[in-house]
Amino acid sequence: MGKSSCGKDTIYKHLLDKMDLKRVVLYTTRPIREQEQDGVEYHFCTVEEAKALEKAGKIIEKRVYQTIHGPWEYFTVDDGSIDLSKWDYLMIGTLEAYESLCNYYTKEAIVPIYIEVEDGVRLARALERERQQQTPKYEEMCRRFLGDAKDFSEKRLEECGITKIFENQKLEETVTQVMDYITEVRSQS
């Protein structure tokens, strides 16, 4: 978890490459970005498909962002791809997703990894990423940046019991620290 443009996607990819972890692919109704592939970054679906999954009781957790392009849903689906008795998984989510997953699977089964970066660095990264899009969505980038201050406030982190914070100043060092932490947690279970 972490605010937008903190490097969580990059760290996520490194961890999957270097550790024996399975990935959880979230679902979303937002439009696919250039360089993204369905079933890799997300399962991209329509609003109607999302409603059908919800009606079937398959959605574990869901959040909706009111964007300048309309509502975008992100959600985790009990689609049979998660078996905690056989594998350790890695996923990207919000604090709300973390709370819902703890309620669904138990808090003992979920280990939060919170990534943080200084806001000026995050803003520069977000701007650079958006500039690379064929149709940049600067207003949405700003909405996400400002929304993160509330969504990941110190108070919210405290309410969720998240005290371990990984400061992503140097990517390789951060990846190593997170790998060491995962190894430590695994050895305790």
C-alpha positions as a Markdown table, in Angstrom:
| # | Residue | x | y | z |
|---|---|---|---|---|
| 1 | Met | 0.0 | 0.0 | 0.0 |
| 2 | Gly | 1.0 | 3.6 | -0.4 |
| 3 | Lys | 0.0 | 6.9 | -2.0 |
| 4 | Ser | 0.0 | 7.2 | -5.7 |
| 5 | Ser | 3.4 | 7.3 | -7.4 |
| 6 | Cys | 5.3 | 6.1 | -4.3 |
| 7 | Gly | 6.8 | 3.2 | -6.3 |
| 8 | Lys | 4.6 | 0.4 | -5.1 |
| 9 | Asp | 4.0 | -1.0 | -8.6 |
| 10 | Thr | 7.8 | -1.1 | -9.3 |
| 11 | Ile | 8.5 | -2.7 | -5.8 |
| 12 | Tyr | 5.6 | -5.1 | -6.4 |
| 13 | Lys | 7.2 | -6.3 | -9.7 |
| 14 | His | 10.6 | -6.7 | -8.1 |
| 15 | Leu | 9.2 | -8.7 | -5.2 |
| 16 | Leu | 7.3 | -11.0 | -7.6 |
| 17 | Asp | 10.5 | -11.6 | -9.6 |
| 18 | Lys | 12.7 | -12.2 | -6.5 |
| 19 | Met | 10.4 | -14.1 | -4.1 |
| 20 | Asp | 8.1 | -17.1 | -4.2 |
| 21 | Leu | 4.9 | -15.1 | -4.1 |
| 22 | Lys | 1.7 | -15.4 | -6.2 |
| 23 | Arg | 0.1 | -12.2 | -7.4 |
| 24 | Val | -3.4 | -11.1 | -6.8 |
| 25 | Val | -4.8 | -9.4 | -9.9 |
| 26 | Leu | -7.5 | -6.9 | -8.9 |
| 27 | Tyr | -10.5 | -6.0 | -11.0 |
| 28 | Thr | -11.3 | -2.5 | -12.2 |
| 29 | Thr | -13.9 | -0.6 | -14.3 |
| 30 | Arg | -11.4 | 2.1 | -15.2 |
| 31 | Pro | -10.1 | 2.4 | -18.8 |
| 32 | Ile | -7.0 | 0.5 | -19.6 |
| 33 | Arg | -3.8 | 2.6 | -19.9 |
| 34 | Glu | -1.2 | 2.3 | -22.7 |
| 35 | Gln | 1.3 | -0.5 | -21.9 |
| 36 | Glu | -1.3 | -2.3 | -19.6 |
| 37 | Gln | -2.6 | -5.7 | -20.4 |
| 38 | Asp | -5.9 | -7.2 | -19.3 |
| 39 | Gly | -5.3 | -9.9 | -16.6 |
| 40 | Val | -1.8 | -8.5 | -15.8 |
| 41 | Glu | -2.1 | -5.2 | -14.1 |
| 42 | Tyr | -5.8 | -5.6 | -13.6 |
| 43 | His | -8.8 | -7.5 | -14.9 |
| 44 | Phe | -10.5 | -4.8 | -16.8 |
| 45 | Cys | -14.3 | -5.1 | -16.9 |
| 46 | Thr | -17.4 | -3.2 | -17.6 |
| 47 | Val | -19.7 | -1.8 | -14.9 |
| 48 | Glu | -22.3 | -4.5 | -15.9 |
| 49 | Glu | -19.7 | -7.2 | -15.3 |
| 50 | Ala | -18.8 | -5.7 | -11.9 |
| 51 | Lys | -22.5 | -5.6 | -10.9 |
| 52 | Ala | -22.9 | -9.3 | -11.9 |
| 53 | Leu | -19.9 | -10.3 | -9.7 |
| 54 | Glu | -21.3 | -8.3 | -6.8 |
| 55 | Lys | -24.8 | -9.9 | -7.2 |
| 56 | Ala | -23.1 | -13.3 | -7.2 |
| 57 | Gly | -21.4 | -12.5 | -3.9 |
| 58 | Lys | -18.0 | -12.8 | -5.4 |
| 59 | Ile | -16.6 | -9.3 | -4.4 |
| 60 | Ile | -14.4 | -9.4 | -1.2 |
| 61 | Glu | -13.7 | -5.7 | -1.1 |
| 62 | Lys | -14.5 | -2.8 | -3.4 |
| 63 | Arg | -13.8 | 0.9 | -3.6 |
| 64 | Val | -15.2 | 3.5 | -5.9 |
| 65 | Tyr | -13.3 | 6.7 | -6.9 |
| 66 | Gln | -15.4 | 9.6 | -8.2 |
| 67 | Thr | -13.0 | 10.8 | -11.0 |
| 68 | Ile | -13.5 | 13.6 | -13.4 |
| 69 | His | -14.2 | 10.8 | -16.0 |
| 70 | Gly | -17.0 | 9.3 | -13.8 |
| 71 | Pro | -16.8 | 6.6 | -11.2 |
| 72 | Trp | -14.0 | 4.0 | -11.4 |
| 73 | Glu | -14.4 | 0.8 | -9.3 |
| 74 | Tyr | -11.5 | -1.3 | -8.0 |
| 75 | Phe | -12.2 | -4.6 | -6.3 |
| 76 | Thr | -10.9 | -8.0 | -5.2 |
| 77 | Val | -12.9 | -11.0 | -6.4 |
| 78 | Asp | -13.2 | -14.4 | -4.9 |
| 79 | Asp | -12.7 | -16.0 | -8.3 |
| 80 | Gly | -10.9 | -19.1 | -7.0 |
| 81 | Ser | -7.4 | -17.8 | -7.6 |
| 82 | Ile | -6.5 | -17.3 | -3.9 |
| 83 | Asp | -5.7 | -20.3 | -1.8 |
| 84 | Leu | -3.9 | -19.2 | 1.4 |
| 85 | Ser | -3.3 | -22.8 | 2.5 |
| 86 | Lys | -1.0 | -23.3 | -0.4 |
| 87 | Trp | 0.6 | -19.9 | -1.3 |
| 88 | Asp | 1.7 | -16.5 | 0.0 |
| 89 | Tyr | 0.2 | -13.7 | -2.2 |
| 90 | Leu | 1.2 | -10.2 | -3.0 |
| 91 | Met | -1.3 | -7.5 | -4.0 |
| 92 | Ile | -1.6 | -3.7 | -4.2 |
| 93 | Gly | -4.5 | -2.1 | -2.4 |
| 94 | Thr | -5.7 | 0.7 | -0.2 |
| 95 | Leu | -6.2 | 0.9 | 3.6 |
| 96 | Glu | -9.9 | 0.1 | 3.0 |
| 97 | Ala | -8.9 | -3.0 | 0.9 |
| 98 | Tyr | -6.6 | -4.0 | 3.7 |
| 99 | Glu | -9.3 | -3.8 | 6.3 |
| 100 | Ser | -11.8 | -5.7 | 4.1 |
| 101 | Leu | -9.2 | -8.4 | 3.4 |
| 102 | Cys | -8.5 | -8.7 | 7.2 |
| 103 | Asn | -12.2 | -9.1 | 7.8 |
| 104 | Tyr | -12.6 | -11.7 | 5.0 |
| 105 | Tyr | -9.4 | -13.8 | 5.6 |
| 106 | Thr | -8.6 | -12.8 | 9.3 |
| 107 | Lys | -6.1 | -10.1 | 10.3 |
| 108 | Glu | -3.4 | -12.8 | 11.0 |
| 109 | Ala | -3.5 | -13.9 | 7.4 |
| 110 | Ile | -2.8 | -10.4 | 6.0 |
| 111 | Val | 0.6 | -8.6 | 6.4 |
| 112 | Pro | 0.5 | -4.9 | 5.5 |
| 113 | Ile | 3.5 | -3.4 | 3.6 |
| 114 | Tyr | 3.3 | 0.4 | 3.5 |
| 115 | Ile | 5.5 | 2.3 | 1.1 |
| 116 | Glu | 6.1 | 6.1 | 1.5 |
| 117 | Val | 7.8 | 8.8 | -0.5 |
| 118 | Glu | 8.1 | 12.5 | 0.1 |
| 119 | Asp | 5.2 | 14.3 | -1.6 |
| 120 | Gly | 7.3 | 16.5 | -3.9 |
| 121 | Val | 9.0 | 13.4 | -5.3 |
| 122 | Arg | 5.6 | 11.6 | -5.7 |
| 123 | Leu | 4.1 | 14.6 | -7.5 |
| 124 | Ala | 7.1 | 14.8 | -10.0 |
| 125 | Arg | 6.8 | 11.0 | -10.7 |
| 126 | Ala | 3.0 | 11.3 | -11.2 |
| 127 | Leu | 3.4 | 14.2 | -13.6 |
| 128 | Glu | 6.1 | 12.4 | -15.6 |
| 129 | Arg | 4.0 | 9.2 | -15.9 |
| 130 | Glu | 1.0 | 11.3 | -17.0 |
| 131 | Arg | 3.0 | 13.1 | -19.6 |
| 132 | Gln | 3.8 | 9.8 | -21.2 |
| 133 | Gln | 0.1 | 9.0 | -21.8 |
| 134 | Gln | -1.3 | 9.6 | -25.3 |
| 135 | Thr | -4.1 | 11.6 | -23.6 |
| 136 | Pro | -2.8 | 12.8 | -20.3 |
| 137 | Lys | -5.5 | 13.1 | -17.5 |
| 138 | Tyr | -3.8 | 15.8 | -15.3 |
| 139 | Glu | -7.0 | 16.7 | -13.4 |
| 140 | Glu | -7.4 | 13.0 | -12.4 |
| 141 | Met | -3.7 | 12.9 | -11.4 |
| 142 | Cys | -4.2 | 15.9 | -9.1 |
| 143 | Arg | -7.4 | 14.5 | -7.7 |
| 144 | Arg | -5.6 | 11.3 | -6.7 |
| 145 | Phe | -2.7 | 13.1 | -5.3 |
| 146 | Leu | -4.8 | 15.3 | -3.1 |
| 147 | Gly | -7.1 | 12.4 | -2.1 |
| 148 | Asp | -4.1 | 10.4 | -0.9 |
| 149 | Ala | -3.5 | 12.9 | 1.9 |
| 150 | Lys | -6.8 | 11.9 | 3.5 |
| 151 | Asp | -6.8 | 8.2 | 2.5 |
| 152 | Phe | -3.4 | 7.6 | 3.9 |
| 153 | Ser | -3.3 | 10.1 | 6.8 |
| 154 | Glu | -1.3 | 9.2 | 9.9 |
| 155 | Lys | -4.6 | 8.8 | 11.7 |
| 156 | Arg | -5.9 | 6.2 | 9.2 |
| 157 | Leu | -2.6 | 4.3 | 9.3 |
| 158 | Glu | -2.8 | 4.3 | 13.1 |
| 159 | Glu | -6.5 | 3.1 | 13.0 |
| 160 | Cys | -5.4 | 0.2 | 10.8 |
| 161 | Gly | -2.5 | -0.7 | 13.1 |
| 162 | Ile | 0.2 | 0.0 | 10.5 |
| 163 | Thr | 3.4 | 1.1 | 12.1 |
| 164 | Lys | 6.0 | -0.4 | 9.8 |
| 165 | Ile | 6.7 | 2.1 | 7.0 |
| 166 | Phe | 9.2 | 1.6 | 4.2 |
| 167 | Glu | 10.7 | 4.9 | 3.0 |
| 168 | Asn | 11.3 | 4.4 | -0.8 |
| 169 | Gln | 14.3 | 6.7 | -1.3 |
| 170 | Lys | 16.5 | 4.1 | -3.1 |
| 171 | Leu | 14.6 | 1.4 | -4.9 |
| 172 | Glu | 17.0 | -1.5 | -4.5 |
| 173 | Glu | 17.4 | -0.8 | -0.8 |
| 174 | Thr | 13.7 | -0.6 | -0.3 |
| 175 | Val | 13.1 | -3.8 | -2.2 |
| 176 | Thr | 15.8 | -5.5 | 0.0 |
| 177 | Gln | 14.2 | -4.2 | 3.2 |
| 178 | Val | 10.7 | -5.4 | 2.2 |
| 179 | Met | 12.1 | -8.8 | 1.2 |
| 180 | Asp | 13.8 | -9.1 | 4.6 |
| 181 | Tyr | 10.6 | -8.2 | 6.3 |
| 182 | Ile | 8.6 | -10.8 | 4.4 |
| 183 | Thr | 11.2 | -13.4 | 5.2 |
| 184 | Glu | 11.0 | -12.4 | 8.9 |
| 185 | Val | 7.2 | -12.6 | 8.9 |
| 186 | Arg | 7.2 | -16.0 | 7.2 |
| 187 | Ser | 9.7 | -17.4 | 9.7 |
| 188 | Gln | 7.3 | -16.4 | 12.5 |
| 189 | Ser | 4.3 | -18.2 | 11.1 |
